[in-house]
Amino acid sequence: MTQQLPAQEVDHSNPMKAMVSIVRASLRDWAPINELLDGEESKDRDIVLAIFRCLEDFNGTSPITEYTLADLLSLHQFDLILQGSMCNVAQSVYFPYMRNEVQYTAAGVNINIQGKHQGFLQWYQLTKNEYEQKKRSAKNALNQAGLLSSGGGMSGVPSEFWSLYDTLEV
């Protein structure tokens, strides 16, 4: 009897549940295809923590903000949150492999148990760099949009040039 993968439909009424499903789908972390594991590699709570860490990283990067997951998704920052969350999941999954790596040689044969670090590091660095670039661009764009919005007060953080411009007569 073959097992089927979980359905791809996502309940969008709860952004966190939807994002957990999407992160898991993007990582291809399902019991039927994890042949060397007993179940999923990451539990839902691990993925929620990874998403939370991504949100904290985004909000804690200057200029400091207070966006929720729903806010960022409504501002079309889905791919940014997905990449940051995937990096955080991969980082937490990789630590046990790093701690438990064993290399030995017997009769001229080299054995490396749990030595997956090279491929992982290449993927992680590429994805993390792309995430950091997207994060900086998104922070700049959202800050500029907040400064230029016509909704009453400024919600962005102006630079010293904003004050200079404000004093000039146009």
Residue pairs with C-beta under 8 A, 6 or more apart in sequence:
2 32
3 31
3 32
4 32
5 30
5 32
5 33
6 21
6 24
6 30
8 25
10 18
10 21
10 22
11 17
11 18
11 21
12 18
15 68
15 69
15 70
15 73
16 48
16 51
16 69
19 51
19 69
19 73
19 81
19 82
19 85
20 44
20 47
20 48
20 51
22 82
23 47
23 50
23 51
23 82
23 85
23 86
23 89
24 30
24 40
24 42
24 44
24 47
26 82
26 86
27 41
27 42
27 86
27 89
27 90
29 40
29 41
29 42
30 40
31 37
31 38
31 39
31 40
34 40
34 41
41 93
42 50
42 89
42 92
42 93
46 89
46 92
47 85
47 89
49 88
49 92
50 85
50 86
50 88
50 89
50 92
51 69
51 81
51 85
51 88
53 84
53 85
53 88
54 81
54 84
54 85
54 87
54 88
55 67
55 68
55 69
55 72
55 81
57 84
57 135
58 65
58 67
58 72
58 80
58 81
58 84
58 135
58 138
58 139
59 65
59 66
59 67
61 135
61 136
61 139
62 139
62 157
63 139
63 143
63 156
63 157
65 139
65 142
67 75
69 81
72 78
72 80
72 81
73 81
75 142
77 138
79 134
80 131
80 134
80 135
80 138
83 127
83 130
83 131
83 134
84 131
84 135
86 127
87 124
87 127
87 128
87 131
90 120
90 123
90 124
90 127
91 124
94 116
94 117
94 120
94 124
97 114
97 116
97 117
97 120
98 117
100 113
100 114
101 112
101 113
101 114
101 115
101 117
102 111
102 112
102 113
102 114
103 110
103 111
103 112
103 113
103 115
104 110
104 111
105 111
142 156
143 156
143 157
144 156
145 156
146 154
146 155
146 156
146 157
147 154
147 155
147 156
147 157
147 158
147 162
148 156
149 155
149 156
